[in-house]
Amino acid sequence: MYYISKRMEISGSHRLELSYPSKCENIHGHNWIVTVYCKARTLNADGMVCDFKHIKEKIHGVLDHRHINDILPFNPTAENIARWVVEQIPECYKAEVQESEGNVAMYVVDEDI
């Protein structure tokens, strides 16, 4: 099995829809650190799991310097963003979204289900 990861910083804003009062309901920004994990049993014709450039285009190219609520069709929590990242790249099995120091959400495809 081959494994790769791509780490990138995404600057943007969002606001959360919550069931309780929170400052996060107001528009605010983050410099998210997003790490994408991909794997493949065999390498593609170019000798790669997938091209790092394609990962950057599909994630950073879509989200960076944007208001995330305008881009994604769901409440843009770090957890939901992590799931969205995994869904964008066929080889991706895990994504981590660090919203701030010490606050990291992770989504992992559970192959046992």
N, C-alpha and C positions, 0 to 999 in steps of 0.2 A: 504494500500500500504506500502511495506517495502522499505527502502532506505539505501544504503551504499555508502561510498566513500573510495577510496584508493589513497593516495598521495605518490609519489615516486620521487626520483631525478635520472635523467638520464644524464650521462656525455657522450658527443660525439662531433663529428665535422660534419659540412656540408658546402655547398656553395650553393648560390642561383643563379638562372638564372633570371635576371631582365631585364626590358625594358629600364632601365636607368643606368648610371654609379653609382656604389656603392662599398664600401669596402666589402660588404656582398657577392660579386661575388667571393671573395677569400676564400679559405678554412679557416675556423675559428671554434672555439669550444664554447660550452655552457654547463652549468649545468642546464638543463631544469628541472622545477618542473612540473610534470604531475599529475593532479588529475582526477581520473576516477569516475564517478557517475553512479550507477546502481540502478535498481528498479525491483520489482516483486510484483504481486498481492498476490501470495502465495509463501511460502518457498519451496525449493527443499526437497528431501528425507532426506537430512542431516540437515535440519533446517536453511538453508542459502539462501540468494538471489543468491550469487555465492561465491566461495571460494576466499579470498584475495590472497592466494598463486597462484591460476590460473590467476588472473589479473596480478600479478607481472611477472609470466612466459611469458605471451603473450605480454606484453609491455616492461618491463624492461629487460627481458631475451632476447628479440630480438634487442633492440636498444642500450642498455648501452655499453659504451666504443667501439662504432662502428662509422664508417663514414656513416652517414645517407643516403647520396646519393647512396651508394652501396647497401643499404637495401630496400629503398622505391622507387617505380617506378614513382615518380612525383617530382616536385619542392618542396623540403622539408621546406616550410614555416611553421611557428607555426600553422597557420590556417589549412593547409593541414595535418599536423601531428595530430592535434586535431580530424579531421574527420576520419583519419586512425584509431586512437585509438578507437573511437566509433564503427567502423566497425569490430573490432577484437573480441568484447565481446557481445554476443546476449542481455544480460541484460542491457548493457550500453546505456544511453540516452543522456549523456553529458560528455564532456571532456574539461578540461582547460590545456593549455600549457603555462607556464610562461617561457619566453626565457631569460629575465633579469628582474631586479627589475623595476616594473612599466609597463612592457610589457607582456600582457597576451592575448592569443587568445583562443576563446571558440567555440566549435561546439556543437549544441543542435539539437537532432532529433525533427523536427516539426511534431507532430502527426496530425495536422490539414490539412496537405497537402495530 
